[in-house]
Amino acid sequence: MDMNETTDLIKSVTDMTATVAGKIGEIDQRVDTAEEEFDQFITQSRLESPIFRQSKNQNCSLTGSSMDFFTKNSQYTLNVSLYRTIVTGTLWVDRDPEEKEIMTAMGMSGQRYFSPSIRVMKMVWSGYQVENHSSYSMFPTPIANGSGYVTVASYAKLVSGSIDGWWLTDVDSSWGLCGVHLPGTTGRYIHAHPYVDSASGEVLFIWPGVVSGHVPLDRNSPKWSYWPSIYSESPYAN
């Protein structure tokens, strides 16, 4: 084989390699697109199934420093208050930076109208002693039924201290969706109480609740909302 033939062969192999690499890239892109479309289909399919709220008071009405229909741990000091309210009807450009941060974390960026108003709650605890106290904070009552698939979640932001679990699972210093899924177990009941892990702390939260069904818990594409209650004919009952 002379030099020209060798050069032509090398070029042919190089061209073929580039073609194969290009085809592999196209296949990888198609696989990625198919996976994304499948994930979107699964998410939408789950949301098309009815979601009903088992817990009461998702919009967090208060009596004193306690949330109605929530039982809190009396072994250490735990107080809940209204931090602020985000109301419907305001143009996005007129909302303050904190409102925009919260609503963006809830998947509501740019949204003007919604119901109900968003009550942002603040929970502050102090005096917790790991060696003397149970670590549970507070849980919705009546207790939830875990016989079928259940989602427990909220939107939250950790201000100080350490707390985790249930509707505050994976809470951190940025606003975001927190929560867990629980597959159904015959006869199961649920006390959905986050656990404190510091002597004191503070956390902000919105719309804590327990619902029957699967609500996706993707922080980058949040679907958690204010869900219809099983206790009332009105879909916006607290």
C-alpha positions in Angstrom: 0.0 0.0 0.0 1.5 3.3 -1.1 1.4 6.6 0.8 -1.7 7.9 -1.0 -3.7 4.8 -0.3 -2.7 4.9 3.4 -3.8 8.6 3.6 -7.1 7.8 1.9 -7.7 4.9 4.3 -7.0 7.0 7.4 -9.3 9.8 6.1 -12.0 7.2 5.5 -11.7 5.8 9.0 -11.7 9.2 10.5 -14.8 10.2 8.6 -16.6 7.0 9.6 -15.6 7.6 13.2 -17.0 11.1 13.1 -20.2 9.8 11.5 -20.7 7.1 14.2 -19.9 9.7 17.0 -22.5 12.0 15.5 -25.1 9.2 15.4 -24.4 8.2 19.0 -24.9 11.9 20.0 -28.2 11.9 18.2 -29.3 8.7 19.9 -28.2 10.1 23.3 -30.2 13.2 22.7 -33.3 11.2 21.7 -33.0 9.1 24.8 -32.7 12.2 27.0 -35.7 13.7 25.3 -37.7 10.5 25.7 -36.8 10.3 29.4 -37.9 13.9 29.9 -41.2 13.4 28.1 -41.8 10.2 30.1 -41.1 11.9 33.4 -43.5 14.7 32.4 -46.1 12.2 31.5 -45.8 10.4 34.8 -46.0 13.7 36.7 -49.1 14.8 34.8 -50.8 11.4 35.1 -50.4 11.4 38.9 -51.8 14.9 39.2 -54.8 13.9 37.1 -55.8 11.5 39.9 -57.9 13.1 42.6 -55.8 14.6 45.5 -57.8 15.1 48.7 -56.5 16.6 51.9 -56.8 14.6 55.1 -55.4 17.2 57.4 -57.3 20.3 58.5 -56.2 23.9 58.7 -53.7 23.9 55.8 -53.9 27.7 55.7 -52.8 27.8 59.3 -55.4 29.7 61.3 -54.2 30.5 64.9 -55.6 30.5 68.4 -53.0 32.4 70.4 -49.6 30.9 69.6 -51.0 27.5 68.5 -52.3 26.4 65.1 -55.9 25.1 65.1 -56.1 21.3 64.6 -52.4 20.9 65.3 -51.1 19.3 68.5 -47.8 20.6 69.6 -45.2 19.2 72.0 -45.6 20.8 75.5 -42.2 19.5 76.8 -40.4 22.6 75.5 -41.5 26.1 74.3 -42.9 26.1 70.8 -44.9 29.1 69.4 -46.4 29.7 66.0 -47.3 33.2 64.6 -48.3 34.8 61.3 -45.1 36.1 59.6 -46.8 37.8 56.7 -49.6 37.4 54.1 -49.2 37.4 50.4 -52.5 38.5 48.8 -54.0 38.0 45.3 -54.4 40.7 42.7 -51.0 42.4 42.9 -49.1 42.9 39.7 -45.8 40.9 39.7 -43.7 44.1 39.2 -45.3 45.6 42.3 -44.5 42.6 44.6 -41.6 43.0 47.0 -38.4 40.8 46.6 -39.4 38.4 49.4 -42.8 37.8 47.9 -41.2 37.1 44.5 -38.7 34.7 46.2 -41.5 32.8 48.0 -43.9 32.6 45.0 -41.1 31.5 42.6 -40.2 28.7 45.0 -43.9 27.7 44.9 -44.0 27.6 41.1 -46.0 30.8 41.0 -43.6 33.2 39.3 -45.4 36.0 37.6 -48.8 34.9 38.9 -51.3 37.7 39.8 -54.4 35.9 40.9 -54.7 32.9 43.3 -56.8 31.5 46.2 -56.5 31.4 49.1 -54.2 34.2 50.2 -50.8 32.8 51.2 -50.3 32.9 54.9 -46.5 32.6 55.7 -46.1 31.2 59.2 -43.3 31.3 61.7 -42.5 28.6 64.2 -40.0 29.3 67.0 -38.9 26.8 69.6 -36.6 27.0 72.6 -35.6 25.0 75.6 -35.4 21.6 73.9 -33.1 19.2 75.7 -32.3 16.0 73.8 -31.7 14.0 76.9 -35.0 15.0 78.5 -37.5 15.8 75.8 -39.2 14.0 72.9 -38.1 15.7 69.7 -41.4 15.9 67.9 -42.7 19.4 67.3 -46.3 19.5 66.2 -48.6 17.4 64.0 -52.0 17.8 62.4 -55.1 16.3 64.0 -57.1 14.3 63.4 -54.3 11.9 62.7 -54.0 10.8 59.1 -54.9 7.5 57.5 -51.9 5.8 55.8 -53.7 2.8 54.4 -53.3 4.3 50.9 -50.5 6.3 49.2 -49.9 9.6 51.1 -48.0 12.8 50.4 -46.9 15.0 53.3 -45.5 18.4 52.4 -45.2 22.2 52.7 -43.1 25.0 51.5 -40.5 26.1 54.0 -37.3 28.0 54.8 -35.0 27.3 57.8 -34.0 30.6 59.6 -32.0 29.1 62.4 -31.5 25.8 64.4 -32.2 22.3 63.0 -35.5 20.6 62.2 -36.4 17.9 59.8 -38.9 15.2 58.8 -42.4 14.9 57.5 -43.6 18.2 56.0 -40.2 19.8 56.8 -38.1 17.1 55.2 -34.9 18.5 53.7 -35.7 22.1 54.7 -32.8 24.4 54.3 -31.9 28.1 54.3 -33.7 28.7 50.9 -37.4 28.7 50.2 -38.4 25.4 48.7 -40.7 22.4 48.6 -40.3 19.9 51.5 -41.9 16.6 52.2 -42.2 12.8 51.9 -44.1 10.1 50.2 -45.5 7.1 52.1 -46.7 3.9 50.3 -49.9 2.6 51.8 -49.8 0.1 54.6 -52.9 -1.6 56.0 -54.0 -0.1 59.2 -51.3 2.6 59.3 -51.9 5.9 61.0 -49.7 9.0 60.6 -48.5 11.6 63.1 -46.9 14.0 60.7 -44.6 15.9 63.1 -41.2 17.3 62.1 -38.4 16.6 64.6 -36.3 19.4 66.2 -32.6 18.7 66.5 -31.4 21.9 68.3 -32.1 23.6 71.6 -33.7 26.5 69.7 -34.5 27.5 66.2 -36.9 29.2 63.8 -38.6 28.0 60.6 -41.0 29.7 58.1 -43.6 27.5 56.4 -46.6 27.6 54.1 -49.5 25.2 53.5 -48.4 22.1 55.6 -50.7 19.2 55.0 -51.3 15.5 54.5 -53.1 14.4 51.3 -54.2 11.1 49.8 -52.4 10.5 46.6 -49.0 11.1 45.0 -48.0 14.8 44.6 -44.5 15.1 43.0 -41.9 16.6 45.3 -39.5 18.1 42.8 -38.2 21.5 44.1 -37.4 22.5 40.5 -41.0 21.9 39.4 -43.2 22.3 42.5 -46.7 21.0 42.4 -47.7 21.2 46.0 -50.7 23.4 46.5 -53.7 24.2 48.7 -55.8 21.0 48.4 -59.5 20.3 48.6 -60.5 19.2 52.1 -62.4 15.9 52.8 -64.2 17.7 55.6 -66.2 20.2 53.6 -68.2 20.7 50.4 -66.1 23.8 49.6 -62.7 23.1 47.9 -61.2 26.0 49.8 -62.3 25.0 53.3 -59.5 25.3 55.8 
